[in-house]
Amino acid sequence: MRFLLSQRVERRWFAANAVRRDRAGQARRPGLLSLLVLAMFVLGAGRCWASAALLMEEPFGEFGAFNPTGHAAVYLDRVCADTPTHLRMCGPGEHGVVISRYHKVHGDDWLAMPLIPYLYAVDRMQDVPTAMTEPLEVELREKYWREHLQELAPAEEDGSAPGGEWIQLVGSSYDRKIHGFEVETTTEQDERLVALFNDRRNVSHFNLFFHNCADFSRVVLNTYFPGAVHRSFVADVGMMTPKQAAKSLMKYSAKHPELKLTTFVIEQVPGSLPRSHNVDGVEESLVRSKKYIVPMVVLTPHIAMVAAAGYLTGGRMKLPKDAPVFEISDEVTSPAVAVTRADTAVVALAAAGN
């Protein structure tokens, strides 16, 4: 997300210098020192402001009510994809990919989708509707499927879109709110991940308990930062969950401030679709849900006590308040905090040019 800011900073800096005039009223060109400072900043932004972001996605619908742990994915702003199963480094103007593990989609272990289609089922931000209805959601997903995804999800005999879980690949923000936890990465780390995932076998072995989407996010983030994300046997009885992945990453980042953890939210698109629910861990979902905890207290009070103790000692997590809203434009993809960094850098560059 952050490396795209360099383009905005560069344009602002040159615009500021273009209007500078000396005392005689003649236009003055930027000095060599200023240009060197700008080049160092832009190159530094490309190296230091790239990032990986864990996406903790809220549950929705009937399955979300039954299993409120939600979905996990990883957004890589400097990694793109030739196809959903082959990664590469991004070129200018590209927004990166969201990579995750899915159940019964083309028999692949992981799939990578461009950011904008993943969130909104369209290729361009100007095509994103301001309000969503169920018929429109189906229409946008099927249109994107016809243009891009028929190899992953072959059509039915009559040519219509198939059923199945391929719909999770596009339009995620129509169904749910997403919480992001972003840490900085380097070019070398991104290139290593691309080479590693392109070289390994991409064959599905999905398992809800031990090889789920949160497990895959754990693998991706630990490729960047070994040991950063781990299971919790106290709060989740060993099952990897999106919330545990977020908690692990936050704790790891607190010990490694050089990662510069920031948080953001991607709001669910307004409309008539039901709103998504809060993300819970395993024991948290048992303790906080009356339909689970009441029968447990009556029938197996000792198990209810263990679940409550696990939740109280390791299952709670407070999401950051007032996290900036993540927005995408043609020029910049960034939380507001990153824009503030860019504006500060512009001031520093302008001062260096005087």
Order of alpha helices (4+ residues) and beta strands (2+ residues): alpha-alpha-beta-alpha-beta-beta-beta-beta-beta-alpha-alpha-alpha-beta-alpha-alpha-alpha-beta-alpha-alpha-alpha-beta-beta-alpha
